[in-house]
Amino acid sequence: MEIHGARVTLRPVRPDDAAGLAAILETPEVSRWWPAYDLARVEAEFLVKEPNYVVYAIVADGRLVGAIQTHEEPEPEFRHASIDLFLDPAVHGQGLGPDAIRPVIGHLVAVDGHHRLTIDPAADNERAIRAYEKVGFRPVGRLRKCWPKTWPSARRQ
Ligand SMILES: CC(C)(COP(=O)(O)OP(=O)(O)OC[C@H]1O[C@@H](n2cnc3c(N)ncnc32)[C@H](O)[C@@H]1OP(=O)(O)O)[C@@H](O)C(=O)NCCC(=O)NCCS
């Protein structure tokens, strides 16, 4: 199913997106925040069909410019959803991130019935925090020792 922002189209990710997404993830601007993704990991993680997990390709002007994913916690007492995304550095700073997030929020709330959404940028990812504030997210706390100091090399094998 496709959903639309003002300038972006979000559609389910396809096998022929994998190389383009891996190339975006391997740029320094993106890999700083999405470390250790290569083609094999993109294929293994983004193209699998898993319950409660959706990956949309972000398309702008007919071009693949990133991906946005949602995870849903289905347990009724704790039910909520989380969102994460990345964009090609060539389109950073043009408002496409918020434009992709808004319809995903709309879908999670209006279609899936969620009332709690989370998004968890690194504390020093100021661009992401600003982008998320623009669509209504607010800081509620800071997780400590959240990321490992080094990323397991096994991720790349
Ligand atoms: C984070 C990301 C999704 C945001 O999408 P985007 O389309 O680039 O966001 P925007 O165009 O709305 O710009 C972000 C805002 O941050 C501001 N900004 C940029 N650098 C900043 C900085 N160092 N400090 C504070 N604000 C900053 C911009 O001025 C803009 O705000 P404005 O519209 O009020 O001027 C995108 O930049 C991206 O993919 N980054 C790399 C991967 C990443 O960090 N993913 C998120 C992991 S949680």
The ligand as an ORCA input file, in Angstrom:
! r2SCAN-3c Opt
* xyz 0 1
  C      17.255     13.155     10.180
  C      16.587     13.323      8.813
  C      15.608     12.178      8.616
  C      15.823     14.653      8.839
  O      15.179     14.838      7.612
  P      15.410     16.212      6.790
  O      14.471     16.185      5.653
  O      16.854     16.352      6.491
  O      14.956     17.288      7.892
  P      14.600     18.828      7.636
  O      14.798     19.220      6.214
  O      13.292     19.067      8.278
  O      15.720     19.623      8.429
  C      16.004     19.393      9.751
  C      16.001     20.655     10.584
  O      17.192     20.561     11.390
  C      17.872     21.789     11.316
  N      19.275     21.456     11.511
  C      20.173     20.977     10.628
  N      21.354     20.801     11.233
  C      21.182     21.158     12.528
  C      22.021     21.208     13.642
  N      23.298     20.814     13.574
  N      21.506     21.652     14.828
  C      20.216     22.040     14.938
  N      19.359     22.007     13.889
  C      19.841     21.566     12.701
  C      17.535     22.370      9.967
  O      17.755     23.780      9.956
  C      16.063     21.991      9.867
  O      15.271     22.854     10.652
  P      14.430     24.092     10.025
  O      13.548     23.509      8.966
  O      13.684     24.640     11.180
  O      15.472     25.023      9.441
  C      17.632     13.331      7.662
  O      18.435     14.497      7.753
  C      18.533     12.103      7.669
  O      18.204     11.101      7.082
  N      19.718     12.203      8.334
  C      20.702     11.112      8.339
  C      20.200      9.829      9.010
  C      19.573     10.121     10.345
  O      20.083     10.891     11.161
  N      18.444      9.430     10.587
  C      17.706      9.589     11.805
  C      18.173      8.626     12.831
  S      17.206      8.795     14.324
*
